[in-house]
Amino acid sequence: MSSQDVITVIEDVAEMKAYSNALRKEGKSIALVPTMGALHEGHLSLMREGRKRADILVVSIFVNPTQFGPSEDYNKYMRDREGDLEKMKNIGVDAVFMPGPDEIYPPGFQTYVQVEELEKPLCGALRPGHFRGVATVVLKLFNIVKADVALFGQKDYQQWKIIERMARDLNLDIEILGLPIVREETGLAMSSRNAYLSDQDTQRALSLSRALLEVKSQFANGTCKTESLVDSGKRVLERASVEDVDYLEIRDGETLQNKHEATGGDVAAVAARVGGARLIDNIIL
Amino acid sequence: MSSQDVITVIEDVAEMKAYSNALRKEGKSIALVPTMGALHEGHLSLMREGRKRADILVVSIFVNPTQFGPSEDYNKYMRDREGDLEKMKNIGVDAVFMPGPDEIYPPGFQTYVQVEELEKPLCGALRPGHFRGVATVVLKLFNIVKADVALFGQKDYQQWKIIERMARDLNLDIEILGLPIVREETGLAMSSRNAYLSDQDTQRALSLSRALLEVKSQFANGTCKTESLVDSGKRVLERASVEDVDYLEIRDGETLQNKHEATGGDVAAVAARVGGARLIDNIIL
């Protein structure tokens, strides 16, 4: 399908299944980019790669209530249907699946998936139920869209590892790809939540990526003790007056286990609140 | 495939997937009968129905460790590979999937599915984690075998309703069929665990189905209060000296919610220990 073509917008599950089933019968492969909308360059990079990986590119836009905690920003999360559709032009998206919450969670819904170890640390420790909601909705999207490949951003590193593990553990026939973080020129990781930041907060937010670069640079210079590495990163955050730090940790890149000594392939991950926004970022050592 | 043909025995996941994928490419439909082996007439009735429902009939035999509690009978559960294969002759089974536990749960496995409300009452209240193990392994089997239809016995009523709900909630493309309980001439529901019973225990075990028939007969005669109905059933168990009763309850046939007044379609369910065996049975009012 050429990039000039109109994007098919599908709002209900049965129609999405019929669309995918018809394509699969023709032998077409499908790539899925699951999003919550409020699209930015990070999402678009996933779509461009998805475009190359399969015959058909489906993007889902669904702000998933089950992955937000009661005190989190579900209601105020940005929703911009027309803006999102506009941004997807010229990328070659074939269909956008944008169901409402009742279509995904009809009355009586009660089945949840949990990736029990990988969801424990980092964001999982601070956002109870978050990854249960993520894994559940992603499994549903996989079953509805019947994709051969699904693309996720490495910015949500723990999410990416959880989805990879779920796909393996549940014997799904889908390839999970994690794509590098897309950053502003300043180094700030692209995020829909950056829209919450004032100009001053944006400046402070830069310290997250700088702290991770400091950790990586200390590691490259021979420091292995994770405690020392983490301290060097935390000093960068302190100097920028980012005080509301949920975590800055170094963990095994696959199991997300704690480490005393860092090794190549480990991930340094940070989460902090800047202004009204909770931001996350990570870097692979 | 004719019933004289040799049954294909498959022990590993990749081979089972390849088998099913090849058939699906040819446009063949697949019926799955998931079992833990120790086959009896109840299982065979599922297979005979499965044979009619699809082009290919696959039976899985897997004693699933994650659905047994630490004090339960996982290790002593009957395993009779040759006897099971013998019983399946002349039914028209195309393939038997008999993986080992490490094939289904390789190192690092950690993803589980829970049907959170339906798993709470009845057996779920007494066997913590049982239905989490059941739902997880059944979802894996569905993904591996890629069946169009799966057949379950109504003897495991709660299990049947949980699998039905899971399939709906996770948007699976599979039809779930529950088939009527197959009973001995005496009324005893067929169960692999009946093999644990002495002759004397078998006599006592008959009181389970009799208790349910008593409940149903009282209901047919106009008694609606579940408390009275349950009492009439419990008296039958007492008279047979079945004292170790886990539950005898009447619940909504779909939601498994408690009822004060019984209505048609409700289920009366019983679980009790007789000799060394934990037996279950149920009847629809």
Boltz contact constraints between the chains, C-beta under 6 A:
constraints:
  - contact:
      token1: [A, 109]
      token2: [B, 169]
      max_distance: 6.0
  - contact:
      token1: [A, 110]
      token2: [B, 115]
      max_distance: 6.0
  - contact:
      token1: [A, 110]
      token2: [B, 116]
      max_distance: 6.0
  - contact:
      token1: [A, 110]
      token2: [B, 117]
      max_distance: 6.0
  - contact:
      token1: [A, 111]
      token2: [B, 115]
      max_distance: 6.0
  - contact:
      token1: [A, 111]
      token2: [B, 166]
      max_distance: 6.0
  - contact:
      token1: [A, 111]
      token2: [B, 169]
      max_distance: 6.0
  - contact:
      token1: [A, 111]
      token2: [B, 170]
      max_distance: 6.0
  - contact:
      token1: [A, 112]
      token2: [B, 114]
      max_distance: 6.0
  - contact:
      token1: [A, 113]
      token2: [B, 113]
      max_distance: 6.0
  - contact:
      token1: [A, 114]
      token2: [B, 112]
      max_distance: 6.0
  - contact:
      token1: [A, 115]
      token2: [B, 110]
      max_distance: 6.0
  - contact:
      token1: [A, 115]
      token2: [B, 111]
      max_distance: 6.0
  - contact:
      token1: [A, 116]
      token2: [B, 110]
      max_distance: 6.0
  - contact:
      token1: [A, 117]
      token2: [B, 110]
      max_distance: 6.0
  - contact:
      token1: [A, 140]
      token2: [B, 170]
      max_distance: 6.0
  - contact:
      token1: [A, 140]
      token2: [B, 171]
      max_distance: 6.0
  - contact:
      token1: [A, 143]
      token2: [B, 170]
      max_distance: 6.0
  - contact:
      token1: [A, 143]
      token2: [B, 171]
      max_distance: 6.0
  - contact:
      token1: [A, 143]
      token2: [B, 172]
      max_distance: 6.0
  - contact:
      token1: [A, 144]
      token2: [B, 171]
      max_distance: 6.0
  - contact:
      token1: [A, 166]
      token2: [B, 111]
      max_distance: 6.0
  - contact:
      token1: [A, 169]
      token2: [B, 109]
      max_distance: 6.0
  - contact:
      token1: [A, 169]
      token2: [B, 111]
      max_distance: 6.0
  - contact:
      token1: [A, 170]
      token2: [B, 111]
      max_distance: 6.0
  - contact:
      token1: [A, 170]
      token2: [B, 140]
      max_distance: 6.0
  - contact:
      token1: [A, 170]
      token2: [B, 143]
      max_distance: 6.0
  - contact:
      token1: [A, 171]
      token2: [B, 140]
      max_distance: 6.0
  - contact:
      token1: [A, 171]
      token2: [B, 143]
      max_distance: 6.0
  - contact:
      token1: [A, 171]
      token2: [B, 144]
      max_distance: 6.0
  - contact:
      token1: [A, 172]
      token2: [B, 143]
      max_distance: 6.0
